[in-house]
Amino acid sequence: LLLVGYAAAGFWGLPFAAQKKLPAILSDAMGRQVEFEKITFNPFLFSAGLETLSIREKDGSAFVSVDRISARLSPASLIRLAPVITGLTLENPGIHLVRNPDGSFNFSDLAGQGQPSAENQGAEETGNIPAFVIQNVSVKNGKIWLDDRAASASHLVSGLSVSLPYLSSRPADAQTPADMAMEFSLNGARADIHVKALLFGPDPSVSSLVKTGDIDLVYYLSYLPLPDSLVLNALKASTDMEVVFQAREGGPSLQVQGKLNLTGLSLLEKGASGKAAAKPDAPEPGTPEPGTIDSARADAAGEAGDRQGPVSQGEIVGFERLSIDLLQSDLLNQQIQVGRLSLQNPRLTLERGPDGNLNLAALAARAPEAPGQSQAGETAETPEQPGGTETQASPAVKPDIKIYDAEITGGRISFTDQSLSSEFETRVSLTRLAVTDLAFSGDSLAARYQLALETEAGEAVRSEGSLGLGPFTAQGSLDLAGLALKKYRPYLRPAAVAPGEGTLSVKAGFDLKDRDPESRGLVPDGGNMTGQVKAGLVSVSNLTI
């Protein structure tokens, strides 16, 4: 009879009572309407299930939904004196997140309810974490909608799949890593993340393998630090990285290595001819299918107007592909090593206006503050330590950057100068720029280079050698062939005489350096240089004056 009573209470009594009472209790606690269709419990397997959970916002809009939640508690909980969950599955969960213009979220009121009370706050500050064991956590086909009203943007995470075989906070398991695999699509871009973490030991660490498809960065214009004078027309990014975070006694480290690819950059200058692509909208919460993302991107591209050729009208900077092979680097300590950097088919449009200013000034303009930052002109006060002493600023970390092999191929540079009495215009094709053994350490730089370029007039420049800054040094060779003198007459127009026709060729070696070998800084002082031009050749052909 006891067994029958136990089974009846478990299979029917407990679910019936929970079905009647639990929605009202949860609704009152959360300040939101909570509903579910069915709850089940197996008293012999210590398992429970919840079907068709729905949590609605105060205005009735969707907040959280789950088709099914199933959990199983192990009897080993009694032996280990800690809850041991041997299974937890969420099927088709969805959550709608809203970031308000003031930076708060639609769940901020729930987070506030979790503040520790005065009597147990001291216990929490000791850092003691209750012992628990969770096994076989699974999330299937999850979705997250983010309506970022502070940035006037919306985003969708779809197809979310999470697998966590084991997570334990018991001291005996401190050196057993939690191994989690995660897959999802973010605004249509696929991402796979594999995490191994030691969270509860004396030296916490997290190691992640991150692999993504092409992420369309146009979706994130609101978060990019671009000046108001520039518009990002197109850019995609993909990664295959290993990221390791370690909390060490001497300070934390964030080590990164792997590959980063950027493709299809097109950066436009506002006010120039042409029309930039509008920022595409991510799907609305009611349209979760990835197809709507592609449609939004296509619509935005259509609004930009048809563009002939690979160069956008009004484009100031662009490239076809930038590939970076990052060796093991510590980002927090600014220690960066690049094995290879490859830039393919870059484009640069330089314009000097009638006032003598270059359009590149737009690149150096101050970017607007990101959503949620303080208003311009406001500065944070330096916090004071107890006793009235100010917090001491940490010493600046000196960057240490090494690029062992870099190459730029197929570049195009267009230059127009309207500050002269007659306009000057030229187009340069960068055949190849190779840089090896580049080392940068804050106030000094050194590298070897090879350069080859041609202009539309058939002029050619070849140079190779070494360059150093802080102090300045330059050694190498220069081969300038077929310089069309007539082309540069606008720069000589004030002179009494100027070349009419003719070409100039120069071939020479050079050795330049700063007079002060202890000089530091990346801007050389032209008046403090010395050097010599080694044996060379200068020739002029078909010259007329």
N, C-alpha and C positions, 0 to 999 in steps of 0.2 A: 504493500500500500504506500509505503514511503517513496518507493521508486516511481510508482504511478503518479503520486502527488507531485513529486519533483519534476517529472517529465511534463505533466499537465501545466504546472506553473511556468516552466521554462518555454514550452512550445506555444502556449496559448495565453496564459495569465499575464506574464510580463509584457509580451508584445501588445496585448489589448490595452493594458494600463498605459504603456508608453504612447500608443496611438492616440489615446484620449488626452493625456496630460502634457506630453513633451512639446508639441507645437506651441501651446500657450506659454509654457515656461521659457522656451527659447525666444519666442516673439517678444516677451516682456523684457528679457535680459538684453536682447540686441536692439530693441526699439525698431524692429522691422518684422514684416509678416513672414513667418516660417511655416511651410507646409511640406508634407510628404505623403505619398500614397500608401506605403506599406512598410512595416518593420517586422523583421523576423529574428528569432533567437534559437540556437540549438544548445541546450544545457549540457549535452554530453560532449560536444566538440568545442564548447566555449566560443562559439562563433555567432556573429550578429550581422544583419544586413539591413540596409535602408534603401528604399526605391523611390525614385522621382522626387528628389529633394529640390525645393524651390525657396529661395530667400529673395524678397522684394524690397526695394528701397521704400522710404517713407512716402514717396509720391507714386508708388505702385510700379515703377519701372524695374526691369530685371536687374538683380545684383549677382546672385550665385545660383547655379543649377547643376545638379548631378543626376545622371540616370540611375546609377546604383553605387552604393558604398558597402563594401563587405570587409569585415575585420575578424581576426581570430586571436584569442588570448591563450597562451600556453600554460598548462598546469605547472611548468617549471618556474613560474612566477613565485610560487610558494617556497620553492627551494632556494632560489637566488635572492629572495627578499627584494625583488624589483620587478616591475611590470615587463613581461616578455610578450611582445606582439609578434606572432609568427606569420601574419599575413594581413596586408592592408591594400585594398584595391579601390580605385576610383574610376568609374567608367563614364566617358563623355562629360567630364566636368567643364563648366564654363563660368567665367567671372568677368563682370563689367566693372572696370576701374575708371574713375573720373578724377582728374586733377583740376581743381578749381583755379580761377585766376589769382587767388591769394596764396596759392601753393599748397593748400590743404587738399586732402583726398576724401572720397566719399566713404572711406572706412576710418577716418581720423577719430570719429567719436568712439568707435569700438576700441581703437588702440588706447585711448585715454582711460577706458574702463579697466585696462590691465595694469595701471600704475600700482606699485606696491604700497601697502599700508604702512603707517609709521612703526607699528610694532614688529613687522617682519622685514622692514627694509634693511635693517642692520644685518640680518641673517643672509640676505641676498648679496650684500656687499662683500661677504666673505669669499664669494666665488665658488661655493659648493653647488654642484649641479646634481639634482636627484638622479639616482641610478635608473637606467632603463635599457631595454634591448628591443629593437625593431627589426624585423626580418621581412623580406619579400614584399617591399612596397612597390606598387605599380600604379601608374597613371596612364590611362588609355584614351587617346583622341581628345585631349584637352584643348580648350580655346580660352584665350584671354583677349578681351577688347579694352583698349586704353583710349579714352577720350581726354586728350590733354588740352583743356580749354585755356590754360595759361600760355600755351604755344600755338593755339589754333591749329592743332594737328590731331589725327587719330591713327591708331596702329592696331594691327591684328597679329596675334600669335595663334597659329592653327596647327592641327595635327600634333599636339604636344604629347610626347610619350616619355615616361620616366620609369626607370628601373633602379631600385635600391635594394640589393640583396641583404645588406647587414649594416646596422648602425647601433653602437653601444656606447653608453657613457660610463660603464662600470670601470673602476680603476684597473681591474684585471685585463680589460680589453683596450687599454690606453694606446697600445702600439698596433692595434688591429685597424687598418684603414677602412673607412667607408668608401665603397666603390659604387659610383652612380653613373648611369648612362642616360643621356637626354637627347631627344630629337624633336625638332619643331620647324615650322616655317614662320619667319618674321616678315610681314608685308610681302610674302611671296618668295623670299629668299630662304633656302634650306640651310639648317644649321644642325651639326652633330657635336655634342659636348660629352666628354668622358672625364669624370672627376674622381680623383683619389684624395681623401682628406683624413688627416689626424687632427681631430677637433678637440679632444679632451685630455691630451697629454701635456707635459710641461712645455713643449716647444711645438705649438700648433703649426700645421702646414697644409696647404692645399695645392694639388697639382692637377692641371686641366689640359686636356687636348681639345682644341677648338678648331673645327673645320666648317667653313661656310661656303655657300654658293655666292653668286654675284648679288651683293647688297646694293640696292639703288639708293645712293645717298641723297638724291633729290627729296626723298621722303622726310629727311631730317634737316631741312634747311633752317627750321626754327631753332635748332640746337647748334648750328655751325657758326663759329666766330668770324663771320664775313662782314666787311665794311658795308655800309648802306649803298655805296657806289658800285658794288659788284653783285652779280647774279650768277649762281651756280646753275648752269643749263643742263649739264649731264656729268655724272661720275658714278662709277660702280666700284665696289671693293669686295675682294674675297680673301680668305685667310686659311692657313693650315699651320696652326701655332701650338706650341706647348708653353703654358703659363704656370709658373710655380711661385707661390707666395709662402714666405717663411717668417715667423715671428721669432727673431733672435734677440739675445741679450744686448748685442751691440747695435741693435736697430733692425727694423724689418727690411726684407728684400723682396723685390718683385722681378723674378728672372723670366725672360721671354726668349724664345728662339723658334724659327720656322720661316714660313713664306707669307708675304703680303703682296697682293696684286691689285693695282688700281687701273681701271680701264675707262677710256672714253671721256677724259676730262674736257669740258668746255666751260670756260669762265668768261662771262660777258661783262662789259662795262655799261652801266645804266646811262641812258641818254645817247648811246651810240645807235647807229642805224641797225635795223633788225629788231626782232622781237624775241625775248627770252621765253623759254618754256615755263609755263605756270607750274607751281608746286602741285604734284598730284595728291589727291585725297586718298587716304587709306579707306578701306571699306567701313561703312557705317556698322554699328553693332548688329543690326538686323540682316546684314548681308555678309556672312562670314566666308563665303566661298572665295578661294584664291583667284578665281577668274575675274572677280570684280577688281582686284588689284591690277591685273594686267590691263583691264579695260580703262581704269583710271589713268594708268601711265600712258596708254595709247592716246586717250583723250587729251592729256596734257601736251603730248608731243604734237598732236594735231593743232592745238591752239597756238603752238609756236610758229606755225606756218611751214610750208615746204622749204627745205634748205637744200640748195644745190651744192654738191661736193662735200668734202669732209670738214670744211671750215665754216663756222657759223658767222653770219654778219654781226659785227660788233664784238667779236671775240677778242679778248686780250691775251689769254693763255689757254693752251689746250695740249693734249697729247693722246696718243693711241693707247699706250700701255706703259706702266711703271711697275717693274718687278723688283722686290727686295728680298734677298736671302739673308735673314737675320741670324747671326750666330748668337751663342749664349750671351745675353745682355741683362744688366741689372738696371731697370728703369728708375727706381727710386734713388739710386746713387749715381744716375746719369752716366753709367758705363755701358756704352753701346758699341757693338761690333757687327759690321755688315760684311759678309763674305763676298757678295756680288750685288750690284745695283745696275739695272738695265732700264733705260728710258728710250722708248721707241717713238719716232715721228712726233717730236714735240713741236708746238707752234707758238710763236710769240709775235705779237703786233705792238710795235713801239711807235708812238706818235708824239712829236714835239709841237705843241701848239704855238700860235702867234706870240703868246706871252713867254715862251721859252721853257715852259714846264712840260715834263714828260707825263704821259698817261699812267706810268707805273706808280705815280704818287697814290693812285687809287688802291694799290696793293698794300701800301703802308698806312692807309687811313685806319683810324681807331674803329674797331668792330663794336657794334651795339651790344648792350648787355643781354645775356641769355635770359629767357623767361625765369622769373623767380628770384633774380639777383636784386640787390639794392638799387635804388635810384642813383642816377649819375650824380657825382659830387659827394655822396655819402661815404664816409670811411669808417671802418670798424675801429672802436677804441681798443687800445692795448689792455688786456686784462691784467688786473693787479693780483699779486700773491698775498696771502695773509701777512699782515704787518705793514702793508702799504708798498711793498717792493714790486716793481714791474717784472713781467716775465722776460727773461733773457731770450733774445732772438737766436735761433740756431744758426751756426755758421753756414755760409753758403757752400753748397756742394759744387765743386769744380767739375764741369763735364769732361769726359774722356771718351771721344768718339773716334773710331777707326773704321775706314772703308777700304778694304783691300783691293777691290776691283770694281770700277764703275765705268759704264759706257753709255754714250748718247749717240743714236744713229738716226739718220733721215730727218733731221730737224729743219724747220723753216722759220726764218726771221724776216718780218717786213718792217721797214723803218721809213717814216715820213717826217720831214722837218719843215714846218710851216713858219718858222721864225725868221727865215731868210727872205731876201728881196724876191727870189724865185724859189718855188718849192723844190725840195730835194727828196728823192724817193729811191729806195733800193730794196732788193730782195736777196736774202742770203740763204743758201742751202748748206746746212751743217752736215757734211758727209759723215764725220766721226769725231767724237771727243772722248778720249779714253783717259781715265784718271786711276792711278794705282798708288797703293800705300799712303792713302790720305790719313793724316792724324791731326785731330783738333782737340785742344785742351783749354778752352776758354779764352786765352789771350794769345794763342799761337796756333799756326796751321802750317802743315808741310805736305807736299804731294808731288808726284811725277805725272806728266801729262803728254798726250799726243793730240794734235788738233789738225783737222782738214776741213776747209770750207770753200765754197765757190759762190759767186754772185751771178745775177742774171746777165751781166755784161761779160762773162767769161773770166773774170778775175779769180785768182786762186790764192789761198793762204795755207801754208803748211808750217807747223811749228811743233817742236817737242823739246822737253827739258824738265826742269824742276822749279817749283815755286814755294816760297816760304813767307809767312807773315808772322811778325813778332819774334825776332826782327825780320825785316823784309829782305828776301834774297830771290834772285831769278837767274838761272843759268839755262842756256839752251841754244837752239837755232831757229832762224826765221827765214822762210822762203815765200816772198810775195811776188806773184807773177801776173803780168798783164794789167796792172792798175790803170784804168781808163781815166786820164787826167781831165778830160773835158767834163766828165761826169761830176767832178767835184768843184766846178767853177763857181757854183753858188756860194761856196765858203770863201772864195778868193775875190768876189765881185768888188769889194771896196778897193782892192789893189789897182795900181795904175796899169799893170800888165797881168795877164792870166793866160794859162795854156789853152790853145784852141783845140789841138789834136795831140795824139801821142799816148804812149803807154810807158809805165815805169815798172821796173822789176828790181827787187832787192833780195839778195841772198847773203846772210851774215850770221855769225854767232854772237851771243851777248852774255855778259856776266855783270849783274847789277846787285847791289847790296846796300843796306843801311849803314851809315857811318858809325852809328852806335850799336855795337853787337848786343847790348843789354836791352835794346828797345823792345817794348811790348805793345800789343794792340794790333787789331786787324786792319787798320787804316794806315797805309804807309805815308810818311811825310816826304813828299816829292822834293822838297828843298834840302833834304838831309840824305840824299842818295849819292852813291858814287859807283863807278863801274867802267866798263869798257866794251866796245864793239870789236869782236875778234875779226880775223881775216874774212872779208866778204866781197860782194860784187854788186854794183849798182849799174843798171843799164836803162837808157831812155831810147825809145824808137819812134820815128815819125813825128817828132815834136814840132809844133807850130805855136807861136806866141801871138 
